[in-house]
């Protein structure tokens, strides 16, 4: 995720450099040439959105790490896909076992329910 954000930042940096090189003086452009103004506006809006995205990713990472610690999974190499896969398996198994002990399902149905996941 962070690599993708770095690539977006680098792309915006390159666009800004090109604009500085070719469209720094917008008043010198012909009146009907709106490309420079449009691109400067784009870079400004994209930069704001990218910073918002960085904040959201930082919050998501912090929350995910908090969840890992809460469930005793402090392995820094565990991905969210791995964790939530394990978590889904646990929740499914728990529901099946709970229903089994309450008599809501019969034992032969357990295998079929677990396969449906």
Secondary structure, 3 states (H helix, E strand, C coil): CHHHHHHHHHHHHHHHHHHHHHCCCHHHCCCCCCHHHHHHHHHHHHHHHHHHHHHHHHHHHHHHHHHHHHCCCCCCCCCHHHHHHHHHHHHHHHHHHHHHHCCCCCHHHHHHHHHHC
